Amino acid sequence: MLIKIALLLVFSAFALFLSVDLVLWLAIPRLANILTQLGLALLMAAFGLLLTAGLFIMTKLTLTAFLDYISAKQRLERRLLFIDAKQEQLKSLFYFKTVQITYFSDLKRKRLLQANNKKHLQSLSKAIHNDLRTLKKHLPKAHYQQLQQIYHQSLKEHNIEALLKLQSEIATLI
């Protein structure tokens, strides 16, 4: 509605400016001066009305947006979005914590397994060494050296299966 009024004022101002040309052609300068002033006033009023309407609309939209922003519905929606984002963050944190715990527990299990294998290898080595020492006098030198060589080779390679086989072979000899 305000735009229609402003456009009507602009067209009226242009009509007055055209009539000024007609009045000047008729050689009435005083009336032409008054019509020019009136046309300028109408044009300024139209632009002032448009400017005022624009400011009013901008203020109204800003106020509406602000009131909408602080409304209970918008606050609730923002809160739900925050909770949803927090839940997603916790899910990803839970996943990464699970991966981290799995990694460290596997690492610890491997270390314990290595320590257990090392301890088992040492006790088996000590038992075989003692058995070989007791058999040294009862076995031929070549056979003893062969057993000793198998023992050292298996111990060097950390081959528990070969050491167990050697121990069972020694047990049959005792």
C-alpha positions in Angstrom: 0.0 0.0 0.0 2.8 2.4 0.9 4.6 1.6 -2.3 1.5 2.4 -4.3 1.3 5.8 -2.6 5.0 6.5 -3.2 4.7 5.5 -6.9 1.6 7.8 -7.2 3.6 10.7 -5.7 6.6 10.0 -8.1 4.3 9.9 -11.1 2.5 13.1 -9.9 5.9 14.8 -9.5 6.8 13.8 -13.1 3.5 15.1 -14.3 4.2 18.4 -12.6 7.7 18.5 -14.2 6.0 18.0 -17.6 3.5 20.7 -16.8 6.4 23.1 -15.9 7.7 22.7 -19.5 4.2 23.5 -20.8 3.9 26.6 -18.5 7.4 27.8 -19.5 6.4 27.4 -23.2 3.4 29.6 -22.3 5.8 32.1 -20.7 4.5 32.0 -17.1 7.8 31.8 -15.2 6.3 32.4 -11.7 3.9 29.5 -12.0 6.7 27.3 -13.5 8.8 28.1 -10.4 5.9 27.1 -8.0 5.2 23.9 -10.0 8.9 23.0 -9.9 9.0 23.5 -6.1 5.8 21.4 -5.7 7.2 18.6 -8.0 10.4 18.5 -6.0 8.4 18.4 -2.7 6.3 15.5 -4.1 9.4 13.7 -5.2 11.1 14.2 -1.8 7.9 13.0 -0.1 7.8 9.9 -2.2 11.4 9.1 -1.5 10.9 9.9 2.2 7.9 7.6 2.3 9.8 4.8 0.6 12.7 5.3 3.0 10.4 5.4 6.0 8.5 2.3 4.8 11.8 0.5 4.2 13.1 1.4 7.7 9.7 0.4 9.2 9.7 -3.0 7.4 13.4 -3.6 8.3 12.7 -2.8 12.0 9.6 -5.0 11.9 11.5 -7.9 10.4 14.4 -7.5 12.8 12.0 -7.4 15.7 10.1 -10.4 14.5 13.3 -12.4 13.9 14.5 -11.4 17.4 11.2 -12.4 19.0 11.2 -15.6 17.1 14.8 -16.3 18.2 14.0 -15.9 21.9 10.7 -17.8 21.6 10.2 -20.9 23.6 9.9 -23.0 20.5 13.2 -21.8 19.1 14.9 -22.3 22.4 13.6 -25.8 22.6 14.8 -26.5 19.0 18.2 -25.1 19.8 18.4 -27.2 23.0 17.4 -30.3 21.1 20.0 -29.6 18.4 22.6 -29.1 21.2 21.6 -32.4 22.9 21.7 -34.2 19.5 25.2 -32.8 18.8 26.4 -33.7 22.3 25.0 -37.2 21.9 26.8 -37.7 18.6 30.0 -36.4 20.2 29.6 -38.9 23.0 29.0 -41.7 20.6 32.2 -40.9 18.7 34.1 -40.5 21.9 32.8 -43.9 23.1 33.9 -45.5 19.8 37.4 -44.0 20.0 37.7 -45.0 23.7 36.7 -48.5 22.8 39.3 -48.7 20.1 41.9 -47.3 22.4 41.0 -49.7 25.2 41.1 -52.6 22.8 44.5 -51.5 21.4 46.0 -51.2 24.9 44.6 -54.5 26.1 45.9 -56.3 23.1 49.3 -54.7 23.6 49.3 -55.7 27.3 48.2 -59.2 26.4 51.0 -59.6 23.9 53.5 -58.3 26.4 52.3 -60.8 29.0 52.3 -63.6 26.5 55.9 -62.7 25.5 56.9 -62.5 29.2 55.3 -65.9 29.8 56.9 -67.5 26.8 60.3 -66.1 27.9 59.8 -67.5 31.4 58.6 -70.8 30.1 61.6 -70.9 27.7 64.0 -70.2 30.6 62.6 -72.9 32.8 62.5 -75.4 30.0 66.1 -74.5 29.1 67.3 -74.9 32.6 65.6 -78.3 32.9 67.1 -79.5 29.6 70.5 -78.2 30.6 70.4 -80.1 33.9 69.2 -83.2 32.2 72.0 -83.0 29.7 74.5 -82.5 32.4 73.3 -85.6 34.2 73.4 -87.6 30.9 76.9 -86.4 29.9 78.6 -89.4 31.6 76.1 -92.0 30.3 76.0 -91.0 26.6 78.6 -91.4 23.9 80.4 -88.1 23.2 79.1 -87.7 19.6 75.5 -88.3 20.7 75.9 -85.9 23.6 77.4 -83.2 21.3 74.5 -83.7 18.9 72.0 -83.2 21.7 74.0 -80.2 22.9 74.0 -78.7 19.4 70.2 -79.2 19.0 69.8 -77.6 22.4 71.8 -74.5 21.6 70.3 -74.1 18.2 66.7 -74.3 19.5 67.6 -72.0 22.4 69.1 -69.5 20.0 66.0 -69.5 17.8 63.6 -69.5 20.8 62.0 -72.6 19.4 59.9 -74.0 22.2 58.5 -76.9 20.1 62.0 -78.1 19.4 63.0 -77.8 23.0 60.0 -79.8 24.1 60.9 -82.5 21.5 64.4 -82.5 22.8 63.2 -82.8 26.4 61.0 -85.7 25.5 63.9 -87.4 23.7 66.1 -86.8 26.8 63.4 -88.2 29.0 63.4 -91.5 27.0 67.2 -91.7 27.4 67.0 -91.3 31.2 
